[in-house]
Amino acid sequence: MERMLFGVAVVSLAMMGFRALAADHTKDTPAEVKQAVADGKAVLIDVREADEWKDGHLKDAKHLALSDIKAGVTAEQLKKLIPTGKVVYLHCAAGGRCRKAADLLKAAGIESRPLKPGYDDLVKSGFDQAK
């Protein structure tokens, strides 16, 4: 049932067109994001596709591909990735997909902050890569 409700929200958003929604990028700086994640106040989610994730990802990030969000994820799956009370930061390669993901997650009742810096920029700004 939860999956079906989330799927309906995704279809509704798709029919409206993402351009009408497109969440704004957060004003939080990479340094603020890194500190919030290190302090356990935030979770960082990479919405790139699985092949991009496997080619390299950030040490403290969790993975939830935009395509998986569009296909419909259950509330239980989201709870495993997104602990209650945490700030949710989303990133991708260049800032576009994370805005779409933020809109879809918002439809599921999850507020998130899409990052404008992409994966490479986050690495350059001091985020550690996973080994």
N, CA, C and O atoms as CSV, one atom per row, in Angstrom:
chain,resi,resn,atom,element,x,y,z
A,1,MET,N,N,0.819,-1.188,0.000
A,1,MET,CA,C,0.000,0.000,0.000
A,1,MET,C,C,0.864,1.253,0.000
A,1,MET,O,O,0.611,2.186,-0.762
A,2,GLU,N,N,1.919,1.278,0.882
A,2,GLU,CA,C,2.798,2.441,0.935
A,2,GLU,C,C,3.473,2.670,-0.403
A,2,GLU,O,O,3.585,3.803,-0.869
A,3,ARG,N,N,3.927,1.571,-1.024
A,3,ARG,CA,C,4.601,1.678,-2.312
A,3,ARG,C,C,3.647,2.256,-3.358
A,3,ARG,O,O,4.045,3.082,-4.179
A,4,MET,N,N,2.397,1.820,-3.325
A,4,MET,CA,C,1.422,2.291,-4.286
A,4,MET,C,C,1.160,3.787,-4.087
A,4,MET,O,O,1.093,4.532,-5.065
A,5,LEU,N,N,1.012,4.236,-2.839
A,5,LEU,CA,C,0.781,5.652,-2.576
A,5,LEU,C,C,1.958,6.492,-3.037
A,5,LEU,O,O,1.774,7.554,-3.631
A,6,PHE,N,N,3.173,6.017,-2.764
A,6,PHE,CA,C,4.352,6.752,-3.205
A,6,PHE,C,C,4.406,6.780,-4.727
A,6,PHE,O,O,4.758,7.804,-5.313
A,7,GLY,N,N,4.059,5.662,-5.379
A,7,GLY,CA,C,4.034,5.601,-6.838
A,7,GLY,C,C,3.047,6.588,-7.430
A,7,GLY,O,O,3.327,7.203,-8.458
A,8,VAL,N,N,1.886,6.748,-6.791
A,8,VAL,CA,C,0.891,7.718,-7.251
A,8,VAL,C,C,1.453,9.126,-7.157
A,8,VAL,O,O,1.244,9.938,-8.059
A,9,ALA,N,N,2.163,9.426,-6.075
A,9,ALA,CA,C,2.779,10.747,-5.919
A,9,ALA,C,C,3.811,10.984,-7.015
A,9,ALA,O,O,3.885,12.082,-7.567
A,10,VAL,N,N,4.603,9.976,-7.331
A,10,VAL,CA,C,5.615,10.098,-8.376
A,10,VAL,C,C,4.969,10.351,-9.730
A,10,VAL,O,O,5.410,11.225,-10.476
A,11,VAL,N,N,3.925,9.592,-10.052
A,11,VAL,CA,C,3.228,9.777,-11.325
A,11,VAL,C,C,2.608,11.172,-11.389
A,11,VAL,O,O,2.667,11.830,-12.428
A,12,SER,N,N,2.019,11.621,-10.294
A,12,SER,CA,C,1.421,12.955,-10.260
A,12,SER,C,C,2.465,14.031,-10.508
A,12,SER,O,O,2.225,14.975,-11.261
A,13,LEU,N,N,3.613,13.890,-9.880
A,13,LEU,CA,C,4.689,14.868,-10.084
A,13,LEU,C,C,5.186,14.836,-11.524
A,13,LEU,O,O,5.453,15.880,-12.119
A,14,ALA,N,N,5.308,13.644,-12.076
A,14,ALA,CA,C,5.775,13.526,-13.456
A,14,ALA,C,C,4.796,14.193,-14.413
A,14,ALA,O,O,5.207,14.855,-15.367
A,15,MET,N,N,3.498,14.019,-14.160
A,15,MET,CA,C,2.495,14.616,-15.034
A,15,MET,C,C,2.522,16.140,-14.937
A,15,MET,O,O,2.256,16.830,-15.921
A,16,MET,N,N,2.843,16.664,-13.756
A,16,MET,CA,C,2.909,18.116,-13.568
A,16,MET,C,C,4.163,18.694,-14.220
A,16,MET,O,O,4.201,19.875,-14.566
A,17,GLY,N,N,5.167,17.877,-14.382
A,17,GLY,CA,C,6.425,18.331,-14.956
A,17,GLY,C,C,7.336,18.851,-13.861
A,17,GLY,O,O,6.920,19.651,-13.022
A,18,PHE,N,N,8.589,18.393,-13.871
A,18,PHE,CA,C,9.523,18.785,-12.825
A,18,PHE,C,C,9.882,20.269,-12.889
A,18,PHE,O,O,10.243,20.855,-11.868
A,19,ARG,N,N,9.793,20.869,-14.034
A,19,ARG,CA,C,10.155,22.284,-14.129
A,19,ARG,C,C,9.271,23.153,-13.249
A,19,ARG,O,O,9.709,24.180,-12.732
A,20,ALA,N,N,8.020,22.732,-13.084
A,20,ALA,CA,C,7.103,23.494,-12.243
A,20,ALA,C,C,7.484,23.374,-10.769
A,20,ALA,O,O,7.136,24.244,-9.970
A,21,LEU,N,N,8.190,22.313,-10.402
A,21,LEU,CA,C,8.523,22.087,-9.008
A,21,LEU,C,C,9.975,22.422,-8.716
A,21,LEU,O,O,10.259,23.424,-8.059
A,22,ALA,N,N,10.873,21.620,-9.180
A,22,ALA,CA,C,12.314,21.782,-9.027
A,22,ALA,C,C,12.745,22.505,-7.759
A,22,ALA,O,O,12.870,23.730,-7.731
A,23,ALA,N,N,12.965,21.728,-6.726
A,23,ALA,CA,C,13.426,22.261,-5.452
A,23,ALA,C,C,14.678,23.109,-5.651
A,23,ALA,O,O,15.515,22.816,-6.505
A,24,ASP,N,N,14.789,24.146,-4.859
A,24,ASP,CA,C,15.976,24.996,-4.910
A,24,ASP,C,C,17.143,24.298,-4.232
A,24,ASP,O,O,16.963,23.522,-3.294
A,25,HIS,N,N,18.339,24.585,-4.722
A,25,HIS,CA,C,19.533,24.081,-4.047
A,25,HIS,C,C,19.650,24.760,-2.683
A,25,HIS,O,O,19.281,25.923,-2.520
A,26,THR,N,N,20.160,24.025,-1.724
A,26,THR,CA,C,20.358,24.582,-0.396
A,26,THR,C,C,21.433,25.668,-0.421
A,26,THR,O,O,22.328,25.663,-1.267
A,27,LYS,N,N,21.324,26.568,0.500
A,27,LYS,CA,C,22.336,27.619,0.661
A,27,LYS,C,C,23.442,27.152,1.601
A,27,LYS,O,O,24.452,27.838,1.757
A,28,ASP,N,N,23.260,25.983,2.233
A,28,ASP,CA,C,24.272,25.443,3.135
A,28,ASP,C,C,25.553,25.180,2.352
A,28,ASP,O,O,25.517,24.620,1.256
A,29,THR,N,N,26.669,25.581,2.913
A,29,THR,CA,C,27.955,25.403,2.238
A,29,THR,C,C,28.425,23.958,2.386
A,29,THR,O,O,27.983,23.251,3.291
A,30,PRO,N,N,29.320,23.515,1.499
A,30,PRO,CA,C,29.878,22.163,1.667
A,30,PRO,C,C,30.502,21.954,3.044
A,30,PRO,O,O,30.391,20.866,3.609
A,31,ALA,N,N,31.155,22.978,3.591
A,31,ALA,CA,C,31.758,22.849,4.923
A,31,ALA,C,C,30.683,22.628,5.985
A,31,ALA,O,O,30.874,21.821,6.895
A,32,GLU,N,N,29.560,23.331,5.880
A,32,GLU,CA,C,28.459,23.155,6.833
A,32,GLU,C,C,27.845,21.766,6.706
A,32,GLU,O,O,27.507,21.134,7.707
A,33,VAL,N,N,27.704,21.301,5.477
A,33,VAL,CA,C,27.153,19.968,5.237
A,33,VAL,C,C,28.076,18.906,5.818
A,33,VAL,O,O,27.632,17.996,6.517
A,34,LYS,N,N,29.361,19.034,5.522
A,34,LYS,CA,C,30.338,18.062,6.026
A,34,LYS,C,C,30.318,18.010,7.547
A,34,LYS,O,O,30.374,16.926,8.127
A,35,GLN,N,N,30.240,19.160,8.198
A,35,GLN,CA,C,30.216,19.212,9.660
A,35,GLN,C,C,28.934,18.596,10.212
A,35,GLN,O,O,28.979,17.857,11.195
A,36,ALA,N,N,27.803,18.887,9.597
A,36,ALA,CA,C,26.527,18.332,10.058
A,36,ALA,C,C,26.516,16.810,9.950
A,36,ALA,O,O,25.996,16.124,10.830
A,37,VAL,N,N,27.089,16.287,8.871
A,37,VAL,CA,C,27.176,14.831,8.697
A,37,VAL,C,C,28.124,14.245,9.750
A,37,VAL,O,O,27.815,13.229,10.372
A,38,ALA,N,N,29.274,14.889,9.942
A,38,ALA,CA,C,30.247,14.410,10.933
A,38,ALA,C,C,29.670,14.436,12.348
A,38,ALA,O,O,29.976,13.559,13.157
A,39,ASP,N,N,28.841,15.432,12.653
A,39,ASP,CA,C,28.228,15.551,13.977
A,39,ASP,C,C,27.026,14.633,14.166
A,39,ASP,O,O,26.454,14.574,15.255
A,40,GLY,N,N,26.638,13.913,13.106
A,40,GLY,CA,C,25.499,13.015,13.188
A,40,GLY,C,C,24.151,13.727,13.123
A,40,GLY,O,O,23.120,13.142,13.452
A,41,LYS,N,N,24.161,14.983,12.700
A,41,LYS,CA,C,22.925,15.758,12.607
A,41,LYS,C,C,22.269,15.642,11.234
A,41,LYS,O,O,21.114,16.028,11.053
A,42,ALA,N,N,23.015,15.107,10.269
A,42,ALA,CA,C,22.514,15.037,8.895
A,42,ALA,C,C,22.949,13.745,8.242
A,42,ALA,O,O,23.898,13.090,8.674
A,43,VAL,N,N,22.232,13.395,7.192
A,43,VAL,CA,C,22.582,12.243,6.374
A,43,VAL,C,C,22.778,12.744,4.945
A,43,VAL,O,O,22.028,13.593,4.463
A,44,LEU,N,N,23.784,12.212,4.285
A,44,LEU,CA,C,24.114,12.582,2.912
A,44,LEU,C,C,23.707,11.421,2.008
A,44,LEU,O,O,24.146,10.287,2.201
A,45,ILE,N,N,22.870,11.713,1.027
A,45,ILE,CA,C,22.385,10.670,0.122
A,45,ILE,C,C,22.785,11.000,-1.308
A,45,ILE,O,O,22.511,12.087,-1.815
A,46,ASP,N,N,23.432,10.045,-1.940
A,46,ASP,CA,C,23.869,10.134,-3.329
A,46,ASP,C,C,22.754,9.569,-4.207
A,46,ASP,O,O,22.401,8.396,-4.088
A,47,VAL,N,N,22.201,10.402,-5.084
A,47,VAL,CA,C,21.089,9.952,-5.933
A,47,VAL,C,C,21.556,9.583,-7.349
A,47,VAL,O,O,20.738,9.406,-8.252
A,48,ARG,N,N,22.880,9.468,-7.532
A,48,ARG,CA,C,23.383,9.027,-8.832
A,48,ARG,C,C,23.024,7.563,-9.035
A,48,ARG,O,O,22.635,6.874,-8.092
A,49,GLU,N,N,23.154,7.100,-10.247
A,49,GLU,CA,C,22.822,5.708,-10.567
A,49,GLU,C,C,23.902,4.761,-10.032
A,49,GLU,O,O,25.009,5.184,-9.702
A,50,ALA,N,N,23.559,3.482,-9.954
A,50,ALA,CA,C,24.428,2.472,-9.338
A,50,ALA,C,C,25.813,2.422,-9.971
A,50,ALA,O,O,26.803,2.269,-9.256
A,51,ASP,N,N,25.909,2.547,-11.300
A,51,ASP,CA,C,27.232,2.472,-11.941
A,51,ASP,C,C,28.104,3.660,-11.544
A,51,ASP,O,O,29.317,3.507,-11.396
A,52,GLU,N,N,27.508,4.838,-11.368
A,52,GLU,CA,C,28.268,6.005,-10.916
A,52,GLU,C,C,28.729,5.807,-9.475
A,52,GLU,O,O,29.868,6.123,-9.132
A,53,TRP,N,N,27.847,5.287,-8.644
A,53,TRP,CA,C,28.154,5.017,-7.240
A,53,TRP,C,C,29.333,4.043,-7.147
A,53,TRP,O,O,30.253,4.244,-6.354
A,54,LYS,N,N,29.294,2.989,-7.963
A,54,LYS,CA,C,30.358,1.975,-7.932
A,54,LYS,C,C,31.688,2.534,-8.417
A,54,LYS,O,O,32.748,2.068,-8.000
A,55,ASP,N,N,31.637,3.535,-9.300
A,55,ASP,CA,C,32.871,4.152,-9.801
A,55,ASP,C,C,33.533,5.050,-8.768
A,55,ASP,O,O,34.689,5.439,-8.933
A,56,GLY,N,N,32.823,5.377,-7.724
A,56,GLY,CA,C,33.358,6.209,-6.654
A,56,GLY,C,C,32.251,6.950,-5.944
A,56,GLY,O,O,31.342,7.495,-6.569
A,57,HIS,N,N,32.343,6.961,-4.621
A,57,HIS,CA,C,31.337,7.678,-3.843
A,57,HIS,C,C,31.963,8.231,-2.564
A,57,HIS,O,O,33.092,7.891,-2.208
A,58,LEU,N,N,31.221,9.070,-1.899
A,58,LEU,CA,C,31.707,9.706,-0.684
A,58,LEU,C,C,31.612,8.748,0.494
A,58,LEU,O,O,30.673,7.959,0.606
A,59,LYS,N,N,32.591,8.836,1.354
A,59,LYS,CA,C,32.717,7.930,2.491
A,59,LYS,C,C,31.452,7.881,3.350
A,59,LYS,O,O,31.005,6.793,3.713
A,60,ASP,N,N,30.886,8.997,3.670
A,60,ASP,CA,C,29.755,9.030,4.594
A,60,ASP,C,C,28.391,9.033,3.909
A,60,ASP,O,O,27.370,9.195,4.577
A,61,ALA,N,N,28.356,8.858,2.591
A,61,ALA,CA,C,27.086,8.927,1.860
A,61,ALA,C,C,26.372,7.578,1.842
A,61,ALA,O,O,26.986,6.515,1.935
A,62,LYS,N,N,25.063,7.669,1.719
A,62,LYS,CA,C,24.223,6.494,1.478
A,62,LYS,C,C,23.747,6.609,0.035
A,62,LYS,O,O,23.763,7.696,-0.542
A,63,HIS,N,N,23.329,5.501,-0.543
A,63,HIS,CA,C,22.937,5.507,-1.951
A,63,HIS,C,C,21.449,5.249,-2.123
A,63,HIS,O,O,20.900,4.297,-1.569
A,64,LEU,N,N,20.807,6.114,-2.900
A,64,LEU,CA,C,19.406,5.937,-3.290
A,64,LEU,C,C,19.258,6.592,-4.656
A,64,LEU,O,O,19.047,7.800,-4.754
A,65,ALA,N,N,19.368,5.794,-5.702
A,65,ALA,CA,C,19.349,6.317,-7.070
A,65,ALA,C,C,18.013,6.981,-7.398
A,65,ALA,O,O,16.954,6.523,-6.969
A,66,LEU,N,N,18.082,8.065,-8.163
A,66,LEU,CA,C,16.872,8.754,-8.596
A,66,LEU,C,C,15.925,7.784,-9.300
A,66,LEU,O,O,14.712,7.856,-9.105
A,67,SER,N,N,16.465,6.880,-10.113
A,67,SER,CA,C,15.605,5.920,-10.819
A,67,SER,C,C,14.851,5.028,-9.835
A,67,SER,O,O,13.710,4.649,-10.100
A,68,ASP,N,N,15.469,4.687,-8.708
A,68,ASP,CA,C,14.797,3.889,-7.688
A,68,ASP,C,C,13.697,4.694,-7.001
A,68,ASP,O,O,12.637,4.159,-6.677
A,69,ILE,N,N,13.952,5.966,-6.786
A,69,ILE,CA,C,12.931,6.825,-6.184
A,69,ILE,C,C,11.741,6.933,-7.134
A,69,ILE,O,O,10.589,6.834,-6.714
A,70,LYS,N,N,12.032,7.136,-8.417
A,70,LYS,CA,C,10.958,7.226,-9.405
A,70,LYS,C,C,10.156,5.930,-9.491
A,70,LYS,O,O,8.938,5.963,-9.666
A,71,ALA,N,N,10.835,4.788,-9.369
A,71,ALA,CA,C,10.168,3.489,-9.454
A,71,ALA,C,C,9.283,3.242,-8.233
A,71,ALA,O,O,8.351,2.439,-8.280
A,72,GLY,N,N,9.583,3.934,-7.154
A,72,GLY,CA,C,8.794,3.804,-5.932
A,72,GLY,C,C,9.529,3.025,-4.868
A,72,GLY,O,O,9.781,1.830,-5.021
A,73,VAL,N,N,9.867,3.693,-3.804
A,73,VAL,CA,C,10.494,3.047,-2.661
A,73,VAL,C,C,9.486,3.039,-1.525
A,73,VAL,O,O,8.642,3.929,-1.418
A,74,THR,N,N,9.585,2.037,-0.690
A,74,THR,CA,C,8.642,1.923,0.422
A,74,THR,C,C,9.064,2.818,1.576
A,74,THR,O,O,10.215,3.246,1.665
A,75,ALA,N,N,8.130,3.087,2.440
A,75,ALA,CA,C,8.423,3.871,3.637
A,75,ALA,C,C,9.485,3.155,4.479
A,75,ALA,O,O,10.338,3.802,5.086
A,76,GLU,N,N,9.432,1.843,4.512
A,76,GLU,CA,C,10.414,1.059,5.272
A,76,GLU,C,C,11.822,1.245,4.704
A,76,GLU,O,O,12.776,1.408,5.464
A,77,GLN,N,N,11.961,1.221,3.382
A,77,GLN,CA,C,13.265,1.441,2.752
A,77,GLN,C,C,13.782,2.841,3.081
A,77,GLN,O,O,14.968,3.019,3.362
A,78,LEU,N,N,12.904,3.817,3.045
A,78,LEU,CA,C,13.309,5.187,3.348
A,78,LEU,C,C,13.738,5.334,4.806
A,78,LEU,O,O,14.686,6.060,5.104
A,79,LYS,N,N,13.043,4.645,5.717
A,79,LYS,CA,C,13.399,4.713,7.140
A,79,LYS,C,C,14.803,4.178,7.386
A,79,LYS,O,O,15.521,4.683,8.250
A,80,LYS,N,N,15.199,3.150,6.624
A,80,LYS,CA,C,16.542,2.585,6.788
A,80,LYS,C,C,17.623,3.573,6.365
A,80,LYS,O,O,18.703,3.605,6.956
A,81,LEU,N,N,17.341,4.369,5.355
A,81,LEU,CA,C,18.320,5.328,4.851
A,81,LEU,C,C,18.273,6.663,5.569
A,81,LEU,O,O,19.297,7.327,5.732
A,82,ILE,N,N,17.082,7.054,5.996
A,82,ILE,CA,C,16.883,8.400,6.517
A,82,ILE,C,C,16.359,8.326,7.946
A,82,ILE,O,O,15.154,8.193,8.157
A,83,PRO,N,N,17.252,8.410,8.926
A,83,PRO,CA,C,16.813,8.377,10.319
A,83,PRO,C,C,15.938,9.596,10.651
A,83,PRO,O,O,16.163,10.696,10.147
A,84,THR,N,N,14.954,9.375,11.495
A,84,THR,CA,C,14.061,10.438,11.920
A,84,THR,C,C,14.855,11.565,12.588
A,84,THR,O,O,15.763,11.323,13.382
A,85,GLY,N,N,14.491,12.781,12.247
A,85,GLY,CA,C,15.095,13.943,12.884
A,85,GLY,C,C,16.409,14.410,12.282
A,85,GLY,O,O,17.007,15.362,12.784
A,86,LYS,N,N,16.865,13.776,11.237
A,86,LYS,CA,C,18.126,14.173,10.593
A,86,LYS,C,C,17.842,15.095,9.412
A,86,LYS,O,O,16.819,14.961,8.740
A,87,VAL,N,N,18.740,16.016,9.170
A,87,VAL,CA,C,18.684,16.820,7.953
A,87,VAL,C,C,19.116,15.909,6.814
A,87,VAL,O,O,20.076,15.151,6.951
A,88,VAL,N,N,18.413,15.979,5.697
A,88,VAL,CA,C,18.723,15.126,4.549
A,88,VAL,C,C,19.322,15.978,3.440
A,88,VAL,O,O,18.659,16.859,2.894
A,89,TYR,N,N,20.578,15.711,3.115
A,89,TYR,CA,C,21.249,16.372,1.999
A,89,TYR,C,C,21.344,15.391,0.841
A,89,TYR,O,O,21.728,14.237,1.028
A,90,LEU,N,N,20.997,15.847,-0.346
A,90,LEU,CA,C,21.075,15.020,-1.548
A,90,LEU,C,C,22.148,15.572,-2.473
A,90,LEU,O,O,22.299,16.786,-2.612
A,91,HIS,N,N,22.893,14.669,-3.105
A,91,HIS,CA,C,23.837,15.125,-4.125
A,91,HIS,C,C,23.819,14.169,-5.304
A,91,HIS,O,O,23.389,13.021,-5.195
A,92,CYS,N,N,24.297,14.674,-6.434
A,92,CYS,CA,C,24.390,13.871,-7.657
A,92,CYS,C,C,25.675,14.281,-8.364
A,92,CYS,O,O,26.650,14.642,-7.705
A,93,ALA,N,N,25.694,14.231,-9.669
A,93,ALA,CA,C,26.909,14.595,-10.403
A,93,ALA,C,C,27.020,16.101,-10.622
A,93,ALA,O,O,28.115,16.659,-10.564
A,94,ALA,N,N,25.891,16.755,-10.873
A,94,ALA,CA,C,25.965,18.183,-11.215
A,94,ALA,C,C,24.827,19.023,-10.639
A,94,ALA,O,O,24.692,20.189,-11.010
A,95,GLY,N,N,24.015,18.478,-9.757
A,95,GLY,CA,C,22.986,19.266,-9.094
A,95,GLY,C,C,21.579,19.165,-9.640
A,95,GLY,O,O,20.645,19.660,-9.009
A,96,GLY,N,N,21.392,18.538,-10.794
A,96,GLY,CA,C,20.056,18.449,-11.385
A,96,GLY,C,C,19.211,17.325,-10.828
A,96,GLY,O,O,18.065,17.536,-10.429
A,97,ARG,N,N,19.774,16.137,-10.801
A,97,ARG,CA,C,18.999,14.977,-10.328
A,97,ARG,C,C,18.618,15.103,-8.860
A,97,ARG,O,O,17.553,14.640,-8.451
A,98,CYS,N,N,19.482,15.727,-8.066
A,98,CYS,CA,C,19.153,15.831,-6.644
A,98,CYS,C,C,17.970,16.768,-6.420
A,98,CYS,O,O,17.239,16.604,-5.443
A,99,ARG,N,N,17.769,17.738,-7.295
A,99,ARG,CA,C,16.590,18.607,-7.191
A,99,ARG,C,C,15.323,17.817,-7.498
A,99,ARG,O,O,14.306,17.984,-6.824
A,100,LYS,N,N,15.383,16.961,-8.508
A,100,LYS,CA,C,14.230,16.111,-8.837
A,100,LYS,C,C,13.950,15.142,-7.697
A,100,LYS,O,O,12.797,14.930,-7.320
A,101,ALA,N,N,15.012,14.555,-7.151
A,101,ALA,CA,C,14.855,13.616,-6.037
A,101,ALA,C,C,14.232,14.315,-4.832
A,101,ALA,O,O,13.394,13.730,-4.146
A,102,ALA,N,N,14.629,15.548,-4.570
A,102,ALA,CA,C,14.073,16.302,-3.441
A,102,ALA,C,C,12.574,16.498,-3.612
A,102,ALA,O,O,11.817,16.389,-2.647
A,103,ASP,N,N,12.145,16.786,-4.830
A,103,ASP,CA,C,10.714,16.944,-5.085
A,103,ASP,C,C,9.960,15.648,-4.826
A,103,ASP,O,O,8.884,15.660,-4.228
A,104,LEU,N,N,10.521,14.535,-5.274
A,104,LEU,CA,C,9.867,13.244,-5.079
A,104,LEU,C,C,9.831,12.858,-3.602
A,104,LEU,O,O,8.822,12.345,-3.116
A,105,LEU,N,N,10.917,13.101,-2.897
A,105,LEU,CA,C,10.945,12.774,-1.474
A,105,LEU,C,C,9.986,13.673,-0.693
A,105,LEU,O,O,9.354,13.230,0.267
A,106,LYS,N,N,9.883,14.916,-1.103
A,106,LYS,CA,C,8.944,15.825,-0.441
A,106,LYS,C,C,7.515,15.291,-0.577
A,106,LYS,O,O,6.727,15.373,0.365
A,107,ALA,N,N,7.187,14.749,-1.740
A,107,ALA,CA,C,5.864,14.164,-1.954
A,107,ALA,C,C,5.626,12.983,-1.015
A,107,ALA,O,O,4.481,12.647,-0.710
A,108,ALA,N,N,6.719,12.349,-0.554
A,108,ALA,CA,C,6.625,11.228,0.382
A,108,ALA,C,C,6.731,11.716,1.827
A,108,ALA,O,O,6.791,10.906,2.752
A,109,GLY,N,N,6.754,13.038,2.025
A,109,GLY,CA,C,6.802,13.599,3.371
A,109,GLY,C,C,8.190,13.773,3.941
A,109,GLY,O,O,8.342,13.973,5.146
A,110,ILE,N,N,9.211,13.701,3.094
A,110,ILE,CA,C,10.590,13.846,3.558
A,110,ILE,C,C,11.173,15.137,3.005
A,110,ILE,O,O,11.323,15.302,1.795
A,111,GLU,N,N,11.497,16.043,3.910
A,111,GLU,CA,C,12.140,17.290,3.494
A,111,GLU,C,C,13.621,17.023,3.273
A,111,GLU,O,O,14.269,16.376,4.097
A,112,SER,N,N,14.147,17.510,2.183
A,112,SER,CA,C,15.561,17.317,1.900
A,112,SER,C,C,16.133,18.578,1.277
A,112,SER,O,O,15.407,19.434,0.772
A,113,ARG,N,N,17.442,18.665,1.326
A,113,ARG,CA,C,18.158,19.822,0.806
A,113,ARG,C,C,19.098,19.372,-0.315
A,113,ARG,O,O,20.129,18.754,-0.049
A,114,PRO,N,N,18.747,19.679,-1.564
A,114,PRO,CA,C,19.637,19.303,-2.669
A,114,PRO,C,C,20.873,20.197,-2.698
A,114,PRO,O,O,20.788,21.410,-2.507
A,115,LEU,N,N,22.014,19.574,-2.942
A,115,LEU,CA,C,23.277,20.307,-3.025
A,115,LEU,C,C,23.576,20.676,-4.466
A,115,LEU,O,O,23.386,19.867,-5.374
A,116,LYS,N,N,24.039,21.888,-4.672
A,116,LYS,CA,C,24.436,22.299,-6.016
A,116,LYS,C,C,25.772,21.665,-6.412
A,116,LYS,O,O,25.922,21.211,-7.546
A,117,PRO,N,N,26.751,21.628,-5.486
A,117,PRO,CA,C,28.012,20.965,-5.872
A,117,PRO,C,C,27.773,19.489,-6.145
A,117,PRO,O,O,27.086,18.805,-5.386
A,118,GLY,N,N,28.340,19.017,-7.223
A,118,GLY,CA,C,28.246,17.610,-7.561
A,118,GLY,C,C,29.322,16.798,-6.872
A,118,GLY,O,O,30.113,17.318,-6.084
A,119,TYR,N,N,29.336,15.523,-7.183
A,119,TYR,CA,C,30.274,14.596,-6.552
A,119,TYR,C,C,31.715,15.098,-6.630
A,119,TYR,O,O,32.383,15.183,-5.600
A,120,ASP,N,N,32.206,15.428,-7.811
A,120,ASP,CA,C,33.597,15.862,-7.966
A,120,ASP,C,C,33.889,17.129,-7.160
A,120,ASP,O,O,34.953,17.254,-6.554
A,121,ASP,N,N,32.944,18.060,-7.157
A,121,ASP,CA,C,33.135,19.303,-6.399
A,121,ASP,C,C,33.153,19.037,-4.896
A,121,ASP,O,O,33.894,19.689,-4.160
A,122,LEU,N,N,32.356,18.098,-4.444
A,122,LEU,CA,C,32.360,17.765,-3.024
A,122,LEU,C,C,33.689,17.139,-2.618
A,122,LEU,O,O,34.205,17.422,-1.537
A,123,VAL,N,N,34.243,16.292,-3.477
A,123,VAL,CA,C,35.560,15.705,-3.205
A,123,VAL,C,C,36.610,16.817,-3.137
A,123,VAL,O,O,37.454,16.828,-2.241
A,124,LYS,N,N,36.552,17.746,-4.088
A,124,LYS,CA,C,37.506,18.866,-4.098
A,124,LYS,C,C,37.366,19.761,-2.872
A,124,LYS,O,O,38.332,20.395,-2.449
A,125,SER,N,N,36.155,19.813,-2.296
A,125,SER,CA,C,35.943,20.672,-1.126
A,125,SER,C,C,36.220,19.955,0.195
A,125,SER,O,O,35.948,20.499,1.266
A,126,GLY,N,N,36.756,18.744,0.122
A,126,GLY,CA,C,37.217,18.076,1.326
A,126,GLY,C,C,36.436,16.870,1.804
A,126,GLY,O,O,36.774,16.296,2.839
A,127,PHE,N,N,35.399,16.467,1.080
A,127,PHE,CA,C,34.695,15.251,1.466
A,127,PHE,C,C,35.569,14.055,1.114
A,127,PHE,O,O,36.164,14.003,0.038
A,128,ASP,N,N,35.641,13.097,2.030
A,128,ASP,CA,C,36.453,11.906,1.812
A,128,ASP,C,C,35.751,10.932,0.876
A,128,ASP,O,O,34.537,10.741,0.952
A,129,GLN,N,N,36.535,10.321,-0.006
A,129,GLN,CA,C,36.004,9.276,-0.875
A,129,GLN,C,C,36.050,7.950,-0.119
A,129,GLN,O,O,36.945,7.714,0.692
A,130,ALA,N,N,35.076,7.097,-0.398
A,130,ALA,CA,C,35.068,5.765,0.210
A,130,ALA,C,C,36.207,4.962,-0.393
A,130,ALA,O,O,36.571,5.160,-1.552
A,131,LYS,N,N,36.757,4.071,0.383
A,131,LYS,CA,C,37.860,3.235,-0.100
A,131,LYS,C,C,37.300,2.009,-0.794
A,131,LYS,O,O,38.061,1.171,-1.276
